[in-house]
């Protein structure tokens, strides 16, 4: 997917539901925060409303992103 970047919190390990939290951004679009919702067993995305500094995010490798989250991210950006 062109221009898609995935990040983690560069200031330390951020978790939710026992899984790491990820951030995504495509091209110059908004940032989205991805966290695992234990109750519904899905990865949920929320648009980051406040400015996210690139300095606080660390690049993540696609291989380091859980497979179910990869699918959720692709589905999100295809809509």
N, CA and C atoms as a LAMMPS dump frame, in Angstrom:
ITEM: TIMESTEP
0
ITEM: NUMBER OF ATOMS
237
ITEM: BOX BOUNDS ff ff ff
-5.0000000000000000e+02 5.0000000000000000e+02
-5.0000000000000000e+02 5.0000000000000000e+02
-5.0000000000000000e+02 5.0000000000000000e+02
ITEM: ATOMS id mol type element x y z
1 1 1 N 0.849 -1.162 0
2 1 2 C 0 0 0
3 1 3 C 0.901 1.233 0
4 2 1 N 0.751 2.069 -1.001
5 2 2 C 1.601 3.237 -1.193
6 2 3 C 1.491 4.254 -0.072
7 3 1 N 2.648 4.692 0.42
8 3 2 C 2.688 5.765 1.397
9 3 3 C 2.248 5.399 2.801
10 4 1 N 2.014 4.129 3.072
11 4 2 C 1.567 3.711 4.404
12 4 3 C 2.774 3.491 5.303
13 5 1 N 2.707 4.108 6.476
14 5 2 C 3.762 3.929 7.468
15 5 3 C 3.131 3.497 8.783
16 6 1 N 3.836 2.64 9.504
17 6 2 C 3.359 2.137 10.793
18 6 3 C 4.427 2.464 11.834
19 7 1 N 3.96 2.86 13.014
20 7 2 C 4.852 3.3 14.081
21 7 3 C 4.46 2.667 15.419
22 8 1 N 5.378 2.757 16.357
23 8 2 C 5.104 2.469 17.763
24 8 3 C 5.485 3.717 18.549
25 9 1 N 5.134 3.741 19.808
26 9 2 C 5.487 4.868 20.665
27 9 3 C 6.976 4.785 20.964
28 10 1 N 7.703 5.787 20.55
29 10 2 C 9.148 5.799 20.75
30 10 3 C 9.576 6.156 22.157
31 11 1 N 8.624 6.581 22.999
32 11 2 C 8.948 6.964 24.376
33 11 3 C 8.861 5.799 25.351
34 12 1 N 8.55 4.631 24.871
35 12 2 C 8.43 3.471 25.744
36 12 3 C 7.345 2.548 25.234
37 13 1 N 7.228 1.414 25.859
38 13 2 C 6.246 0.425 25.443
39 13 3 C 4.859 0.881 25.852
40 14 1 N 3.975 0.995 24.886
41 14 2 C 2.579 1.373 25.131
42 14 3 C 1.732 0.157 24.777
43 15 1 N 0.936 -0.331 25.734
44 15 2 C 0.124 -1.518 25.486
45 15 3 C -1.34 -1.248 25.804
46 16 1 N -2.188 -2.091 25.246
47 16 2 C -3.617 -2.059 25.519
48 16 3 C -4.131 -3.472 25.27
49 17 1 N -4.811 -4.039 26.227
50 17 2 C -5.296 -5.402 26.08
51 17 3 C -4.175 -6.423 26.003
52 18 1 N -3.028 -6.077 26.575
53 18 2 C -1.887 -6.988 26.565
54 18 3 C -1.12 -6.996 25.254
55 19 1 N -1.49 -6.136 24.319
56 19 2 C -0.824 -6.061 23.015
57 19 3 C -0.228 -4.671 22.837
58 20 1 N 0.845 -4.586 22.065
59 20 2 C 1.415 -3.264 21.826
60 20 3 C 0.457 -2.377 21.03
61 21 1 N 0.56 -1.088 21.242
62 21 2 C -0.225 -0.1 20.506
63 21 3 C 0.592 0.325 19.291
64 22 1 N -0.086 0.468 18.164
65 22 2 C 0.559 0.904 16.933
66 22 3 C -0.117 2.166 16.428
67 23 1 N 0.598 2.903 15.605
68 23 2 C 0.068 4.091 14.938
69 23 3 C 0.284 3.912 13.443
70 24 1 N -0.606 4.481 12.65
71 24 2 C -0.427 4.407 11.199
72 24 3 C -0.71 5.763 10.586
73 25 1 N -0.134 5.949 9.416
74 25 2 C -0.366 7.17 8.65
75 25 3 C -0.109 6.85 7.186
76 26 1 N -0.958 7.366 6.337
77 26 2 C -0.779 7.176 4.908
78 26 3 C -0.54 8.539 4.272
79 27 1 N 0.565 8.635 3.517
80 27 2 C 0.968 9.883 2.866
81 27 3 C 0.98 11.007 3.898
82 28 1 N 0.273 12.1 3.639
83 28 2 C 0.225 13.217 4.587
84 28 3 C -1.09 13.257 5.352
85 29 1 N -1.758 12.126 5.422
86 29 2 C -3.051 12.044 6.091
87 29 3 C -2.922 12.038 7.602
88 30 1 N -4.053 11.852 8.276
89 30 2 C -4.048 11.853 9.745
90 30 3 C -3.409 10.585 10.309
91 31 1 N -3.013 10.687 11.549
92 31 2 C -2.497 9.524 12.274
93 31 3 C -3.673 8.77 12.875
94 32 1 N -3.546 7.442 12.94
95 32 2 C -4.526 6.598 13.617
96 32 3 C -3.803 5.775 14.67
97 33 1 N -4.458 5.599 15.801
98 33 2 C -3.921 4.793 16.905
99 33 3 C -4.662 3.471 16.9
100 34 1 N -3.928 2.374 16.863
101 34 2 C -4.5 1.028 16.82
102 34 3 C -4.239 0.32 18.137
103 35 1 N -5.314 -0.13 18.783
104 35 2 C -5.18 -0.864 20.039
105 35 3 C -6.096 -2.089 20.002
106 36 1 N -5.715 -3.084 20.763
107 36 2 C -6.478 -4.334 20.78
108 36 3 C -7.589 -4.245 21.814
109 37 1 N -8.81 -4.53 21.388
110 37 2 C -9.981 -4.528 22.27
111 37 3 C -10.248 -5.974 22.697
112 38 1 N -9.933 -6.284 23.943
113 38 2 C -10.083 -7.66 24.446
114 38 3 C -11.531 -8.143 24.429
115 39 1 N -12.472 -7.266 24.724
116 39 2 C -13.884 -7.677 24.801
117 39 3 C -14.397 -8.192 23.47
118 40 1 N -14.081 -7.477 22.398
119 40 2 C -14.583 -7.892 21.085
120 40 3 C -13.525 -8.619 20.261
121 41 1 N -12.336 -8.763 20.788
122 41 2 C -11.234 -9.474 20.125
123 41 3 C -10.928 -8.92 18.732
124 42 1 N -10.886 -7.605 18.635
125 42 2 C -10.549 -6.952 17.363
126 42 3 C -9.579 -5.798 17.622
127 43 1 N -8.879 -5.409 16.579
128 43 2 C -8.042 -4.227 16.625
129 43 3 C -8.912 -3.033 16.284
130 44 1 N -8.905 -2.036 17.131
131 44 2 C -9.729 -0.846 16.936
132 44 3 C -8.846 0.351 16.618
133 45 1 N -9.32 1.176 15.698
134 45 2 C -8.576 2.373 15.303
135 45 3 C -9.303 3.612 15.776
136 46 1 N -8.543 4.58 16.177
137 46 2 C -9.09 5.878 16.533
138 46 3 C -8.206 6.954 15.942
139 47 1 N -8.824 7.938 15.336
140 47 2 C -8.054 9.024 14.747
141 47 3 C -7.436 9.847 15.866
142 48 1 N -6.173 10.148 15.73
143 48 2 C -5.465 10.933 16.73
144 48 3 C -5.803 12.394 16.483
145 49 1 N -6.539 12.992 17.413
146 49 2 C -7.022 14.352 17.224
147 49 3 C -5.963 15.408 17.512
148 50 1 N -5.109 15.13 18.451
149 50 2 C -4.074 16.1 18.753
150 50 3 C -2.862 15.841 17.869
151 51 1 N -2.079 16.844 17.712
152 51 2 C -0.906 16.73 16.863
153 51 3 C 0.046 15.667 17.42
154 52 1 N 0.496 14.793 16.547
155 52 2 C 1.455 13.768 16.933
156 52 3 C 2.8 14.19 16.38
157 53 1 N 3.767 14.241 17.228
158 53 2 C 5.098 14.622 16.796
159 53 3 C 5.825 13.39 16.278
160 54 1 N 6.401 13.513 15.104
161 54 2 C 7.169 12.407 14.538
162 54 3 C 8.321 12.022 15.465
163 55 1 N 8.728 12.951 16.305
164 55 2 C 9.819 12.671 17.247
165 55 3 C 9.421 11.658 18.311
166 56 1 N 8.13 11.538 18.605
167 56 2 C 7.695 10.619 19.656
168 56 3 C 7.358 9.236 19.108
169 57 1 N 7.342 9.087 17.779
170 57 2 C 7.008 7.797 17.181
171 57 3 C 8.255 7.157 16.579
172 58 1 N 8.291 5.839 16.689
173 58 2 C 9.4 5.084 16.117
174 58 3 C 8.859 4.196 14.994
175 59 1 N 9.539 4.138 13.864
176 59 2 C 9.064 3.296 12.771
177 59 3 C 8.961 1.833 13.206
178 60 1 N 7.913 1.172 12.753
179 60 2 C 7.728 -0.259 13.012
180 60 3 C 7.832 -0.981 11.67
181 61 1 N 8.331 -2.195 11.708
182 61 2 C 8.392 -2.985 10.481
183 61 3 C 7.056 -3.689 10.282
184 62 1 N 6.681 -3.874 9.029
185 62 2 C 5.43 -4.556 8.713
186 62 3 C 5.45 -5.967 9.282
187 63 1 N 6.6 -6.608 9.285
188 63 2 C 6.721 -7.966 9.841
189 63 3 C 6.484 -7.983 11.344
190 64 1 N 6.711 -6.856 12.003
191 64 2 C 6.502 -6.765 13.442
192 64 3 C 5.063 -6.471 13.838
193 65 1 N 4.208 -6.236 12.848
194 65 2 C 2.795 -5.947 13.102
195 65 3 C 2.02 -7.262 13.079
196 66 1 N 1.223 -7.554 14.109
197 66 2 C 0.449 -8.805 14.132
198 66 3 C -0.408 -8.959 12.865
199 67 1 N -0.542 -10.189 12.388
200 67 2 C -1.251 -10.475 11.137
201 67 3 C -2.683 -9.936 11.127
202 68 1 N -3.397 -10.093 12.227
203 68 2 C -4.786 -9.591 12.275
204 68 3 C -4.825 -8.069 12.203
205 69 1 N -3.836 -7.419 12.787
206 69 2 C -3.763 -5.969 12.695
207 69 3 C -3.398 -5.549 11.274
208 70 1 N -2.51 -6.264 10.637
209 70 2 C -2.176 -5.961 9.24
210 70 3 C -3.445 -5.945 8.387
211 71 1 N -4.287 -6.955 8.564
212 71 2 C -5.528 -7.031 7.796
213 71 3 C -6.438 -5.854 8.131
214 72 1 N -6.557 -5.507 9.404
215 72 2 C -7.403 -4.39 9.81
216 72 3 C -6.897 -3.069 9.208
217 73 1 N -5.598 -2.881 9.192
218 73 2 C -5.024 -1.654 8.63
219 73 3 C -5.307 -1.584 7.136
220 74 1 N -5.069 -2.68 6.424
221 74 2 C -5.323 -2.699 4.979
222 74 3 C -6.79 -2.426 4.698
223 75 1 N -7.675 -3.088 5.427
224 75 2 C -9.117 -2.856 5.238
225 75 3 C -9.496 -1.399 5.504
226 76 1 N -8.909 -0.817 6.535
227 76 2 C -9.198 0.566 6.897
228 76 3 C -8.839 1.527 5.766
229 77 1 N -7.67 1.36 5.19
230 77 2 C -7.214 2.288 4.167
231 77 3 C -7.799 1.999 2.783
232 78 1 N -8.369 0.833 2.588
233 78 2 C -9 0.536 1.307
234 78 3 C -10.396 1.145 1.21
235 79 1 N -11.024 1.422 2.338
236 79 2 C -12.384 1.987 2.327
237 79 3 C -12.413 3.411 1.883
